[in-house]
C-alpha cells in the first residue's frame, strides 16, 4: 500500500470514527468535495477505489478520425477538388460521418495539402439576394448525360430547390415540372426567372403561369450571371451528386434524386448562410413570407403578356400599344 492510499484511508477511518466531515477536513487539510469523492470510491470498490485513476477523457475529437476517414478526406480533395465545407457535407451524406471544419483542416494540414485558391477579387462580383422566400425563383435545365436532362428550380432568397429529370427538354416536361415546383416549394412563388430556352417560352407554359398568378421574367440574351444561383447549384449537382450515383433515368427520378433534394434542402450546410441549410432560412423568414392569397391579390393580369423567345422581336412587340 503506497503513501497516498494510506493517507486517504486515514481520512475515511477518521470520518467513520467521528462522523463529522468538518472536523476531518480541518484536521487533514482537505476540502469536503475531496473527502466525499474518496469516501464514495471506498464504499464502491474498497481499497481499490483509493487508487489514482487515469484522467484521460472518455471521448476525444481526435479519436473520431481514423485512417479510413483520413483517406476519405484526402480522396475528396484530390479527386473532386472539394473545400473543407463541401468535404464535411460529403462525409455526412456518403458515410454518415460528422466532423467539424477544424478537424478536416487538421487532416489537410497534417498531410501538407495545398489550399484551393480562387483568383477572384471582391470588386469583380456583386452578390444580390431577394428579401423573402418565393419573391423570385430561378429555373433552368442542364444536360447530365445522353437522354437525361435535369430541371432545376431554386429560390433566390433561401436556396430551397426542387429537382426533376426527364429524357428531353420540352414544353410538356416544363408544365409537369412547374406543377411539381408549386407543390413542393414550402412558400408561394411570385416570379419565375429563366434563360431564353424555348422550353420556357411555349404559350401553354406561360398560360399556366398566368393561371397560377406567377410572373414570368426571362433574362436578356447573353446574361447567364443573372441566373447565377441556379447555374452554381447545377454545378454542385454534377460535382457532389452525379459523380457518385448510377446514371439511370428511372433510378434517378424515383430514388436517388429525391434523396439528394431532401438532403440539400434540409441538411446540407450552405456557405453563404454560414453553415445553415436552406430550410433554416425558410423558417427564419416565415413571418415575412406572404400567403398565396396575398400573392394573388398583388398579381395584375393586365400587366402580363405572352413573351417571345426571340428577344429583338419581343422588344418590338413590347413597344406596340
C-alpha positions as CSV (number, residue, x, y, z in Angstrom):
1,X,0.0,0.0,0.0
2,X,1.6,3.3,-1.1
3,X,1.7,6.5,0.8
4,X,-1.3,8.2,-1.0
5,X,-3.6,5.2,-0.3
6,X,-2.6,5.1,3.4
7,X,-3.3,8.8,3.7
8,X,-6.7,8.5,2.1
9,X,-7.6,5.5,4.2
10,X,-6.8,7.5,7.4
11,X,-9.3,10.3,6.2
12,X,-12.0,7.7,5.8
13,X,-11.3,5.9,9.2
14,X,-11.3,9.3,11.0
15,X,-14.6,10.2,9.4
16,X,-16.1,6.8,10.3
17,X,-14.9,7.3,13.9
18,X,-16.2,10.9,14.3
19,X,-18.9,11.1,11.6
20,X,-18.0,14.8,11.4
21,X,-16.9,15.8,7.9
22,X,-16.0,19.4,9.0
23,X,-13.6,18.1,11.7
24,X,-11.9,15.6,9.3
25,X,-11.4,18.3,6.7
26,X,-9.9,20.8,9.3
27,X,-7.5,18.2,10.8
28,X,-6.4,16.7,7.4
29,X,-6.3,20.0,5.5
30,X,-8.7,18.8,2.7
31,X,-11.9,20.0,1.2
32,X,-15.3,18.5,1.7
33,X,-15.6,17.5,-2.1
34,X,-12.3,15.7,-1.8
35,X,-13.4,13.8,1.3
36,X,-16.7,13.0,-0.3
37,X,-15.0,11.7,-3.5
38,X,-12.7,9.3,-1.8
39,X,-15.4,8.1,0.6
40,X,-17.7,7.2,-2.2
41,X,-15.0,5.4,-4.1
42,X,-14.1,3.5,-0.9
43,X,-17.7,2.4,-0.4
44,X,-18.0,1.2,-4.0
45,X,-14.6,-0.5,-4.6
46,X,-12.9,-0.8,-1.2
47,X,-9.1,-0.2,-1.2
48,X,-9.0,-0.4,-5.0
49,X,-11.2,2.7,-5.1
50,X,-8.5,4.7,-3.3
51,X,-6.0,4.3,-6.2
52,X,-5.5,7.1,-8.7
53,X,-7.4,6.6,-12.0
54,X,-6.5,8.0,-15.4
55,X,-7.8,11.5,-16.1
56,X,-7.8,10.9,-19.8
57,X,-11.2,11.9,-21.3
58,X,-13.5,9.0,-22.4
59,X,-14.1,10.7,-25.7
60,X,-11.8,12.8,-27.8
61,X,-12.4,14.7,-31.0
62,X,-9.2,13.5,-32.5
63,X,-10.2,9.8,-31.8
64,X,-13.0,10.2,-34.3
65,X,-10.6,10.5,-37.2
66,X,-9.1,7.1,-38.1
67,X,-7.1,6.1,-41.1
68,X,-10.2,5.3,-43.2
69,X,-11.7,8.8,-42.6
70,X,-8.4,10.5,-43.4
71,X,-8.3,8.6,-46.6
72,X,-11.9,9.7,-47.5
73,X,-10.9,13.3,-46.8
74,X,-7.8,13.2,-48.9
75,X,-9.6,11.4,-51.7
76,X,-12.4,14.0,-51.8
77,X,-9.8,16.8,-52.0
78,X,-7.6,15.1,-54.6
79,X,-10.2,13.7,-57.0
80,X,-13.0,16.2,-56.7
81,X,-11.2,19.4,-55.6
82,X,-13.6,20.0,-52.7
83,X,-13.0,22.5,-49.9
84,X,-13.4,21.7,-46.2
85,X,-17.1,22.7,-46.1
86,X,-18.0,20.5,-49.0
87,X,-15.9,17.7,-47.7
88,X,-17.9,18.0,-44.5
89,X,-21.1,17.7,-46.4
90,X,-19.9,14.7,-48.4
91,X,-18.7,12.8,-45.4
92,X,-22.1,13.2,-43.8
93,X,-24.0,12.3,-46.9
94,X,-21.9,9.3,-48.1
95,X,-20.5,7.9,-44.9
96,X,-22.7,9.3,-42.1
97,X,-19.6,10.8,-40.5
98,X,-20.0,14.2,-38.9
99,X,-16.8,16.2,-38.4
100,X,-16.1,19.8,-37.6
101,X,-14.4,22.1,-40.2
102,X,-11.4,22.4,-37.8
103,X,-10.9,18.6,-37.7
104,X,-11.0,18.4,-41.5
105,X,-8.5,21.3,-41.7
106,X,-6.2,19.5,-39.3
107,X,-6.1,16.4,-41.6
108,X,-5.4,18.5,-44.7
109,X,-2.7,20.5,-42.8
110,X,-1.1,17.3,-41.4
111,X,-0.7,15.9,-45.0
112,X,0.6,19.3,-46.4
113,X,-2.4,19.6,-48.8
114,X,-2.2,22.9,-50.6
115,X,-5.3,25.1,-50.2
116,X,-7.7,25.8,-53.1
117,X,-7.1,29.3,-54.3
118,X,-9.6,31.2,-56.4
119,X,-8.2,34.2,-58.2
120,X,-11.2,36.5,-57.9
121,X,-11.3,40.0,-56.5
122,X,-14.2,41.2,-54.4
123,X,-14.9,44.0,-56.9
124,X,-15.4,41.5,-59.7
125,X,-18.8,40.4,-58.5
126,X,-21.9,41.7,-56.7
127,X,-24.0,39.3,-54.7
128,X,-27.7,40.2,-54.6
129,X,-30.4,38.3,-52.8
130,X,-34.2,38.7,-52.7
131,X,-35.6,39.6,-49.2
132,X,-38.2,36.8,-48.8
133,X,-38.7,33.2,-50.0
134,X,-40.7,32.9,-53.2
135,X,-40.0,36.5,-54.3
136,X,-38.0,35.1,-57.3
137,X,-37.4,31.5,-58.3
138,X,-34.6,30.8,-60.8
139,X,-35.4,27.9,-63.2
140,X,-33.1,26.2,-65.7
141,X,-32.3,22.9,-67.4
142,X,-28.9,21.2,-67.9
143,X,-27.8,18.0,-69.8
144,X,-26.5,15.4,-67.4
145,X,-26.0,12.5,-69.9
146,X,-27.5,11.4,-73.3
147,X,-31.2,11.2,-72.7
148,X,-31.0,12.7,-69.1
149,X,-31.9,16.4,-68.6
150,X,-32.3,17.9,-65.2
151,X,-34.8,20.6,-64.5
152,X,-33.8,22.9,-61.5
153,X,-35.8,25.5,-59.6
154,X,-34.0,27.4,-56.8
155,X,-35.4,30.1,-54.6
156,X,-33.3,33.3,-54.8
157,X,-33.6,34.0,-51.0
158,X,-33.3,30.7,-49.3
159,X,-31.7,28.5,-52.0
160,X,-34.5,25.9,-51.4
161,X,-34.6,23.7,-54.5
162,X,-36.9,21.4,-56.5
163,X,-35.3,19.0,-59.0
164,X,-36.5,16.5,-61.6
165,X,-35.1,14.6,-64.5
166,X,-36.6,13.9,-68.0
167,X,-35.5,12.3,-71.2
168,X,-35.6,15.6,-73.1
169,X,-36.2,19.3,-72.8
170,X,-39.7,20.2,-73.9
171,X,-42.7,22.4,-73.1
172,X,-44.7,19.3,-71.9
173,X,-42.0,18.4,-69.4
174,X,-41.8,22.1,-68.3
175,X,-45.5,22.0,-67.5
176,X,-45.0,18.9,-65.4
177,X,-42.1,20.4,-63.6
178,X,-44.0,23.7,-62.8
179,X,-46.7,21.7,-61.1
180,X,-44.1,19.9,-59.1
181,X,-42.4,23.1,-58.1
182,X,-45.6,24.7,-56.9
183,X,-46.5,21.6,-55.0
184,X,-43.1,21.1,-53.2
185,X,-42.0,24.7,-52.6
186,X,-43.0,25.4,-48.9
187,X,-44.0,29.0,-49.8
188,X,-45.9,30.9,-52.6
189,X,-44.0,31.8,-55.7
190,X,-44.3,35.4,-57.0
191,X,-41.9,35.3,-60.0
192,X,-40.1,32.7,-62.1
193,X,-36.9,33.7,-63.9
194,X,-35.4,31.7,-66.7
195,X,-33.0,32.0,-69.6
196,X,-34.2,32.2,-73.3
197,X,-34.7,28.5,-73.7
198,X,-37.6,27.6,-75.9
199,X,-39.0,25.1,-73.4
200,X,-40.0,28.0,-71.2
201,X,-41.5,30.3,-73.9
202,X,-44.2,27.9,-75.2
203,X,-47.6,29.7,-75.0
204,X,-49.1,26.9,-72.9
205,X,-46.3,27.2,-70.3
206,X,-46.8,31.0,-70.0
207,X,-50.6,30.5,-69.8
208,X,-50.1,28.1,-66.9
209,X,-48.0,30.6,-65.0
210,X,-50.7,33.2,-65.6
211,X,-53.3,30.8,-64.3
212,X,-51.3,30.4,-61.1
213,X,-50.7,34.1,-60.8
214,X,-46.9,33.8,-61.2
215,X,-45.0,36.5,-63.1
216,X,-42.7,35.3,-65.9
217,X,-39.4,37.2,-66.0
218,X,-36.9,35.8,-68.6
219,X,-33.3,37.2,-68.7
220,X,-31.8,39.1,-71.6
221,X,-29.7,37.1,-74.0
222,X,-26.1,36.5,-73.1
223,X,-26.6,37.2,-69.4
224,X,-26.2,33.8,-67.6
225,X,-24.8,35.7,-64.5
226,X,-28.4,36.8,-63.8
227,X,-29.3,33.2,-63.3
228,X,-26.1,32.6,-61.2
229,X,-27.7,30.8,-58.3
230,X,-29.3,28.1,-60.4
231,X,-26.1,27.8,-62.6
232,X,-23.9,27.3,-59.5
233,X,-26.4,24.8,-57.9
234,X,-26.3,22.7,-61.1
235,X,-22.5,22.6,-60.9
236,X,-22.8,21.4,-57.3
237,X,-25.1,18.6,-58.5
238,X,-22.6,17.5,-61.1
239,X,-19.7,17.6,-58.7
240,X,-21.3,16.2,-55.5
241,X,-24.2,14.1,-56.7
242,X,-23.9,12.8,-60.2
243,X,-20.3,11.8,-59.8
244,X,-21.4,9.3,-57.1
245,X,-24.6,7.7,-58.4
246,X,-25.8,5.4,-61.2
247,X,-27.0,7.5,-64.2
248,X,-30.2,5.5,-64.8
249,X,-33.2,7.7,-65.5
250,X,-35.8,5.7,-63.6
251,X,-33.5,5.2,-60.6
252,X,-32.6,8.9,-60.5
253,X,-36.2,10.0,-60.9
254,X,-37.7,7.7,-58.2
255,X,-34.9,7.1,-55.7
256,X,-31.6,8.9,-55.6
257,X,-32.5,12.4,-56.9
258,X,-35.4,12.9,-54.3
259,X,-33.0,11.8,-51.6
260,X,-30.4,14.3,-52.8
261,X,-33.0,17.1,-53.0
262,X,-34.1,16.4,-49.4
263,X,-30.5,16.4,-48.2
264,X,-29.7,19.6,-50.0
265,X,-32.7,21.4,-48.6
266,X,-32.7,20.1,-45.0
267,X,-29.2,19.1,-44.1
268,X,-26.5,20.5,-46.4
269,X,-24.7,23.5,-44.9
270,X,-24.6,26.4,-47.3
271,X,-21.6,28.6,-47.4
272,X,-23.4,31.9,-48.0
273,X,-25.6,31.2,-44.9
274,X,-22.6,30.5,-42.6
275,X,-23.4,26.8,-42.4
276,X,-27.2,27.0,-42.2
277,X,-29.4,24.9,-44.5
278,X,-32.0,26.4,-47.0
279,X,-34.8,25.1,-44.7
280,X,-33.3,27.0,-41.8
281,X,-33.6,30.3,-43.8
282,X,-37.2,29.4,-44.8
283,X,-38.1,29.0,-41.2
284,X,-36.3,32.2,-40.1
285,X,-38.2,34.3,-42.6
286,X,-41.6,32.6,-42.3
287,X,-43.3,35.6,-40.7
288,X,-42.3,37.9,-43.6
289,X,-43.3,35.4,-46.3
290,X,-46.8,36.2,-47.8
291,X,-49.6,33.7,-48.3
292,X,-50.8,32.6,-51.7
293,X,-53.9,34.8,-51.2
294,X,-51.7,37.9,-50.8
295,X,-49.6,37.0,-53.8
296,X,-52.8,36.6,-56.0
297,X,-54.0,40.0,-54.8
298,X,-50.8,41.7,-56.0
299,X,-50.9,39.9,-59.4
300,X,-52.3,42.2,-62.1
301,X,-53.3,40.2,-65.1
302,X,-53.4,43.2,-67.4
303,X,-49.6,43.8,-66.9
304,X,-48.7,40.3,-68.2
305,X,-48.4,39.1,-71.8
306,X,-47.2,36.2,-73.9
307,X,-43.5,36.8,-74.5
308,X,-41.4,35.6,-77.4
309,X,-38.1,33.7,-77.2
310,X,-36.6,36.0,-79.9
311,X,-35.5,38.9,-77.8
312,X,-35.4,41.5,-80.6
313,X,-38.9,40.6,-81.8
314,X,-40.1,40.7,-78.3
315,X,-38.8,44.2,-77.8
316,X,-40.7,45.4,-80.9
317,X,-43.8,43.7,-79.6
318,X,-43.4,45.4,-76.3
319,X,-43.4,48.8,-78.0
320,X,-46.7,48.1,-79.7
321,X,-49.6,49.7,-77.7
